[in-house]
């Protein structure tokens, strides 16, 4: 399914419907690892539990690094949520009951939607862009949440430090109208500002949706401190938030797909019966 286009390229998602007992709630599965996204990475083992519980699953492939940066990828995810909500009747889901999940970079993007979803642009010529990109529940695995305090206060991981092997997603650029081309941003203050804007923790507010994070306490790529910080911040402002710690687990662990049962339980609690019959998205 094509959910959008940019630079002449189609943005696509796969839609999976439950064989029976559909509950009319939808879950977006962010297909992303290291902000690389490809349809071949759609793994049915991560979808089975949700489908068996009655959820319609939208496996979203975003514009991938190294071609696209994180701000551009976040924009793709906004578009994907809007598309699903706009076409909710077509897919048999309630537009007011959309959840999101993902692992690692997919978890980061899930939290960006949870904390940064918006109400849409009523002035847009595209009717899809007029609808909200907010979600009603988040459940994700081992996500980066603060690129400016990565593992410890003041640790900058914007394509450096622990994330030095992930430079392309952080190669921020801006359009030069005089030269009519994109130029890499070299100004450190601008880079830090963008790094802050793509850190979910920067967007936490009291109206964010219930959020679950599952994280290994031996993770060397994404320190568990990243999950601990945002869960604490969410709880501080009164958002239902829970951290499930996997003792001794690194970045990903054996049989991680079995923890989709915990994810499905979270969605059952906070999404499945939420606002049934409401007419508009909150």
N, C-alpha and C positions, 0 to 999 in steps of 0.2 A: 504494500500500500504506500503510495506517495503522499507524504504529509507536508511537503514543502519543496521549494527549489531555491538554489542560490548559485550565482555565477554559472548558470546553465546546467547545474548538476541536481539530480533528484535526491531528496532526503526521504528515506524509506523506513517502514516498520513492518514487522510481521505480526499478525493478529491471531491469537489462539483462543478458541472458545471452548467452554466446558462441555463435555459430552452429555451431561445431565445435571439437573439441580442448579442451574445458573442462579446466582444471588443478585444479579444486576449491579454488582460493584466491579470496578475495573482497576487493574494494577498495571502501571507502566514499569517494565523491566528495562533498566538502562544498560545497553550492551556496550560496555566500556571497560578497558583495562589499560592503565597508563594513558588514558584519553585517546587510545586507539580503538576504533570501532569498525566492525565488519560483520556481515550476516553470517559468516562461517563461525563466528563466536557465539551465536545463539545456541545455548545448551539446554536441551529439553529437560535434563535432570533437575534444573533449577526452577522449572515451570510446573512440573507434575503436581506437586503438593497444592499449589494455588488453583490449578485447574480442577483437581479433585474436590476442592472446597467450594467450587462454584464461581470462581473469579474468571473474568475475561482478561487475558493478559496481552499487553501491547509491548512487544520487544522492539525497542527503538534504537536504530542505528543513527548516530549523529555524524556530522562532518568530522573526519578523523585527523588527528595529528599524523604526520608532520605538516600537512597542508594547512590545517586550521588550528588556531590558538584556543585556549580555554574560554575567553570571553565570547568568541564566535560559537563555540560548542554549547555554552550555556544558552545562547540565543536559540540554537536548534532545539534544545529541550523545552524552552518556553513554547516554541512553535508546536512541538509534538503534543504537549498537554492541551493547548488550545484546539488542535485538530481533533483530538479524541473527544474533548468536551463538545465541540461543535457538531460532531457526527455521532454523539452518544446514542441517539435513538436508533441509528442505523446498526450500531453494534450491540444494541440491547442492554446498554448500561445506563445507570443514573449519573448525570453530569455532576451531581453533588457528592458522589462517592467514588473518588479517584485516589488511589494510593500510588506510591512509587517505591522502588527498591533497586538495589545494585550493589556491586562489590568493588571496593577500592576506588578507582576513579568514578565508577558507576555509583558508589556510595556518596562520593563528594558531590556529584551532579544531582543525586537524589536530595541531599541536604540543601543544595542551592535552590531547588524548587520548593522545598519545605519552608525555607526561611525567606526566599526572595520571589516567590510567585506573586504576580501582580493581577490587577483587575482588567487588563486589556486597554487598548487604545480606541475609545469611541469614535475618534475622527478618522480611523483607518479606512481606506477604500476596500480593503480585504475584510470581509465579514468574519473570517476566522480570527484575525488579529484583534477583533473587538471583544472577544470573550476572555474570561480569566484564565491565567496559567497556574492558579493555586491548586494545591492538592490537599486532601483531607487526612492523610496519614502517611508516615514515612517509616520504613524499616530497612536498614542497610548494614553492610559489613565493612569494617576496617577503613573508614573514610578519612582522607585529609580534611581538616576543618579550619586550620589557621596557618597560612603559609608564612606569616611573619613571626610566629612563636612556635616553631616546629620542633617539638621534643623538649624545648626549654625556652624560657622567656627571651625574646629578642633574636631568636635563631631564624634567619631568613632562608627560606627554602624555595625561592622563586627560580626554579631551574638550577639551583646550586645546592651545595651541602649534600644531604642525603638524597636529594632529587636531582643531582648533577647529571644523571643519565637521561633525564627527561627535559631537555632544553627546549625542544621544538614547541611544546604546548605553551611555553612561557615567552616565546619570541614575539612579544607584543609589537604591533605596528600601527601607524596612523597614516591616513591619506594626505598626501601633499597636493593641494589643489593647483599649485603653480606648475609643478612638474608632472602632475596627473599620474602619480604612482604612489604605492605604499612604501613608507620608510620605517625601518626598525626604530623603536624608541630606545634611546640611550640615556635619557635623563633619569637618574636614579629615583628622584622624587616621584616622577610619573609612574615608574615601574612599581614602586612600593604602593602607590595609590591603587594601581590596578590589582596588585597582589592582595590588597585589603578587600577590594571589591569582589574578588572571586573566592574569598574565604567565608564560608557559611556562617561562622561565628560572628562576623561583622553585621549580619542582618537579622539576628535573633530578636524577636518581639513577642509580646504576650499572646498574640493571636496566631502564632505558629501551630501547626498540627501536631498531634501526638507523635513522638519520635522514639524509635528503638534503634540501638546500635549494638552489633555483636562484634567483638574485637578480641584478638589474642594478646595476652600480656607480654609475649616475647617478640612482638612484631618489630623488626628492625627498619623496615621501609616506611611504615606509617606508625609512629609511636602511639601506644595506647593513650598517652597524654592528650592526643588530638580528640579522641572520643570523650575522655573524662572532662575536658574543658567545656565542650559544647553541651554535653548533658547537664553539667552543673549550671551553665548559663541558662539553658532552657528551664531547668527546675527553679532557678532564681526568679524567673518572670512568670512562673505558674503554669508552664506547659507540661502536660504529662510526658515524661521522658524516662527512659530506662536503658541502662548499660548492662549487657550480658558479657561477662569476661570469660574467655576460654583460657584456662590456665596452661601455660607452656606453649601455647599456639603462636606460630609466627604469622607471616603475611599470607593467609590462606592456610588451610589445614586439611588433613585427611578426612574424607567424608563430609566436607563442609556443606554439601547439598542437603544433608540431613537436618541442618539447622534451618532449612526453609520451613520446617514444621513450626519453629518458634516465630518466624516471620508471619506465617499464615495465622497463627494464634493471635498475634498482635493486630493483624488486619481484621480478624474475626471480632476482636474486642472493640476496635476503634473505627472500623470502616463498614463492615458488612451491613449493619442495621442503622447506620448513621443517616439521619435526615431523610428517610424514605418518604417520597412524595413531595419533597420541596420543589419549588418551581425555578429557583435560580441559585447559582453557585455563591457561596459566601465570599 
